[in-house]
Amino acid sequence: MVLKMGNIRPSFIKSRALLLVEMYPDKFNADFDNNKVLVAQYSDVSNKRMRNWIAGYITRYVQRRRD
C-alpha cells in the first residue's frame, strides 16, 4: 500500500488561488506556465515566489477537479 503525501500550503495561498479560480473559471487550466502568467495579470502579487506558489496550487486544483 502506497500513501501519497500532499503538499502543505498556507491558507492565504489557498484562499487567493480559489478566489482567482472563482472569478476567472474559464481562464485557468492544468498548464503551470499559463497559470503563472494569469496570476501575475489578475492579482496584485508582486513576489515571484508567491506568484509561483499560487499558480502551482491552481494547477493542482484544476487537475484534481478535472479527474
Z-matrix of the N, CA and C atoms (Angstrom, degrees):
N
C 1 1.445
C 2 1.530 1 109.07
N 3 1.319 2 115.91 1 126.85
C 4 1.453 3 121.45 2 -178.98
C 5 1.518 4 108.72 3 -111.28
N 6 1.313 5 115.39 4 125.85
C 7 1.453 6 120.67 5 177.39
C 8 1.516 7 109.29 6 -99.62
N 9 1.311 8 116.37 7 131.08
C 10 1.456 9 120.52 8 176.45
C 11 1.518 10 108.97 9 -90.94
N 12 1.302 11 115.30 10 129.89
C 13 1.456 12 120.61 11 176.92
C 14 1.521 13 108.10 12 -97.69
N 15 1.294 14 117.03 13 132.27
C 16 1.455 15 121.25 14 179.69
C 17 1.515 16 111.30 15 -92.88
N 18 1.304 17 115.64 16 166.65
C 19 1.455 18 120.82 17 175.90
C 20 1.524 19 109.13 18 -80.35
N 21 1.301 20 115.78 19 140.78
C 22 1.457 21 120.80 20 177.16
C 23 1.519 22 107.35 21 -98.58
N 24 1.314 23 115.75 22 121.97
C 25 1.458 24 121.07 23 -179.52
C 26 1.522 25 109.59 24 -122.22
N 27 1.319 26 116.39 25 146.36
C 28 1.474 27 119.67 26 178.21
C 29 1.528 28 111.08 27 -62.98
N 30 1.306 29 115.53 28 156.35
C 31 1.465 30 120.31 29 -176.85
C 32 1.521 31 112.20 30 -66.57
N 33 1.338 32 118.60 31 -28.74
C 34 1.461 33 118.76 32 179.91
C 35 1.530 34 111.64 33 -69.50
N 36 1.330 35 117.89 34 -27.88
C 37 1.472 36 121.09 35 175.20
C 38 1.521 37 108.73 36 -69.42
N 39 1.321 38 116.30 37 -47.40
C 40 1.464 39 120.87 38 -179.19
C 41 1.521 40 111.55 39 -63.04
N 42 1.328 41 116.97 40 -43.53
C 43 1.464 42 118.97 41 -177.01
C 44 1.522 43 111.62 42 -66.59
N 45 1.327 44 117.87 43 -41.47
C 46 1.469 45 119.85 44 177.48
C 47 1.519 46 111.15 45 -65.83
N 48 1.322 47 116.86 46 -40.97
C 49 1.461 48 120.63 47 -179.65
C 50 1.522 49 111.09 48 -64.05
N 51 1.317 50 117.10 49 -46.46
C 52 1.461 51 120.25 50 -178.88
C 53 1.518 52 111.84 51 -67.43
N 54 1.325 53 117.05 52 -33.23
C 55 1.456 54 120.58 53 175.94
C 56 1.532 55 110.84 54 -64.65
N 57 1.317 56 116.85 55 -43.02
C 58 1.464 57 120.25 56 178.10
C 59 1.526 58 111.54 57 -64.85
N 60 1.325 59 117.06 58 -41.56
C 61 1.468 60 120.22 59 179.11
C 62 1.523 61 110.44 60 -66.13
N 63 1.315 62 116.55 61 -35.84
C 64 1.463 63 120.61 62 178.50
C 65 1.530 64 111.43 63 -68.78
N 66 1.327 65 116.59 64 -38.47
C 67 1.458 66 120.52 65 -178.75
C 68 1.531 67 112.66 66 -75.98
N 69 1.329 68 116.91 67 -34.35
C 70 1.468 69 121.81 68 -177.55
C 71 1.535 70 110.00 69 -129.74
N 72 1.325 71 118.57 70 67.53
C 73 1.474 72 120.14 71 -172.92
C 74 1.526 73 114.02 72 -67.88
N 75 1.317 74 117.91 73 -28.32
C 76 1.467 75 119.52 74 -176.64
C 77 1.526 76 112.46 75 -89.65
N 78 1.314 77 119.14 76 -4.95
C 79 1.466 78 122.35 77 -177.45
C 80 1.528 79 112.48 78 -87.88
N 81 1.326 80 116.61 79 -42.02
C 82 1.467 81 120.61 80 -173.62
C 83 1.518 82 110.90 81 -82.79
N 84 1.349 83 115.81 82 145.02
C 85 1.461 84 121.37 83 178.40
C 86 1.522 85 109.33 84 -142.22
N 87 1.312 86 117.62 85 -166.10
C 88 1.457 87 122.41 86 -175.34
C 89 1.528 88 113.06 87 -84.38
N 90 1.321 89 118.46 88 9.05
C 91 1.460 90 122.89 89 179.92
C 92 1.533 91 109.58 90 -96.97
N 93 1.329 92 116.19 91 115.64
C 94 1.463 93 120.96 92 -176.47
C 95 1.520 94 112.04 93 -61.23
N 96 1.329 95 117.78 94 -44.11
C 97 1.468 96 120.53 95 -177.16
C 98 1.525 97 111.62 96 -63.23
N 99 1.320 98 116.75 97 -39.55
C 100 1.462 99 121.03 98 176.21
C 101 1.531 100 110.31 99 -63.75
N 102 1.314 101 116.75 100 -45.53
C 103 1.459 102 120.97 101 -179.23
C 104 1.525 103 112.00 102 -65.09
N 105 1.330 104 116.72 103 -34.12
C 106 1.459 105 121.11 104 179.00
C 107 1.533 106 110.79 105 -62.96
N 108 1.312 107 116.33 106 -43.11
C 109 1.468 108 120.95 107 178.36
C 110 1.525 109 110.39 108 -65.82
N 111 1.334 110 116.43 109 -42.47
C 112 1.459 111 120.46 110 -178.79
C 113 1.530 112 112.24 111 -66.38
N 114 1.326 113 117.01 112 -38.63
C 115 1.464 114 119.90 113 177.70
C 116 1.522 115 109.77 114 -62.79
N 117 1.314 116 117.39 115 -42.55
C 118 1.462 117 120.32 116 178.33
C 119 1.527 118 111.00 117 -64.76
N 120 1.312 119 116.81 118 -34.21
C 121 1.462 120 121.78 119 -177.59
C 122 1.527 121 112.20 120 -76.54
N 123 1.328 122 117.75 121 -42.65
C 124 1.462 123 121.73 122 -171.61
C 125 1.520 124 115.13 123 -96.11
N 126 1.321 125 118.62 124 -5.97
C 127 1.458 126 119.00 125 -179.41
C 128 1.524 127 110.23 126 -126.58
N 129 1.312 128 115.51 127 174.19
C 130 1.460 129 121.48 128 -178.86
C 131 1.522 130 112.50 129 -99.89
N 132 1.323 131 116.90 130 22.03
C 133 1.460 132 121.81 131 -178.02
C 134 1.527 133 109.18 132 -73.30
N 135 1.322 134 116.45 133 120.47
C 136 1.460 135 120.00 134 179.71
C 137 1.527 136 112.10 135 -102.42
N 138 1.307 137 116.44 136 -15.67
C 139 1.447 138 122.00 137 -178.47
C 140 1.531 139 109.78 138 -85.45
N 141 1.330 140 116.80 139 125.65
C 142 1.465 141 121.55 140 -177.38
C 143 1.529 142 111.93 141 -62.48
N 144 1.323 143 117.24 142 -42.02
C 145 1.463 144 120.59 143 -178.71
C 146 1.534 145 111.40 144 -64.51
N 147 1.318 146 116.34 145 -41.69
C 148 1.458 147 119.98 146 179.72
C 149 1.525 148 110.89 147 -67.34
N 150 1.339 149 116.36 148 -39.63
C 151 1.465 150 120.60 149 176.74
C 152 1.528 151 110.39 150 -59.18
N 153 1.320 152 116.96 151 -45.13
C 154 1.462 153 120.72 152 179.58
C 155 1.522 154 111.46 153 -66.99
N 156 1.312 155 116.76 154 -36.88
C 157 1.463 156 122.12 155 178.77
C 158 1.531 157 110.23 156 -62.81
N 159 1.324 158 116.32 157 -46.36
C 160 1.465 159 121.20 158 179.51
C 161 1.527 160 110.32 159 -65.90
N 162 1.326 161 117.11 160 -43.80
C 163 1.462 162 120.70 161 179.49
C 164 1.523 163 111.33 162 -63.38
N 165 1.311 164 116.98 163 -38.01
C 166 1.466 165 120.86 164 177.30
C 167 1.515 166 112.03 165 -64.94
N 168 1.324 167 116.41 166 -41.85
C 169 1.459 168 119.53 167 178.24
C 170 1.528 169 110.94 168 -65.68
N 171 1.323 170 117.04 169 -40.84
C 172 1.469 171 120.54 170 177.75
C 173 1.515 172 110.31 171 -62.22
N 174 1.331 173 117.12 172 -42.30
C 175 1.463 174 121.20 173 179.53
C 176 1.519 175 111.11 174 -59.84
N 177 1.321 176 117.49 175 -47.31
C 178 1.467 177 121.34 176 179.50
C 179 1.536 178 110.91 177 -66.55
N 180 1.319 179 116.54 178 -38.54
C 181 1.457 180 121.29 179 179.57
C 182 1.529 181 110.99 180 -62.84
N 183 1.328 182 116.72 181 -45.04
C 184 1.465 183 120.95 182 179.68
C 185 1.521 184 110.46 183 -66.32
N 186 1.325 185 117.96 184 -38.82
C 187 1.466 186 120.86 185 178.51
C 188 1.520 187 110.69 186 -63.89
N 189 1.329 188 117.36 187 -44.09
C 190 1.468 189 120.24 188 179.00
C 191 1.518 190 112.21 189 -65.95
N 192 1.324 191 116.55 190 -39.51
C 193 1.459 192 120.92 191 -179.59
C 194 1.528 193 111.76 192 -66.85
N 195 1.329 194 115.96 193 -33.44
C 196 1.460 195 121.03 194 -178.45
C 197 1.526 196 112.00 195 -73.35
N 198 1.332 197 117.73 196 -31.67
C 199 1.480 198 121.03 197 -178.12
C 200 1.502 199 113.28 198 -72.96
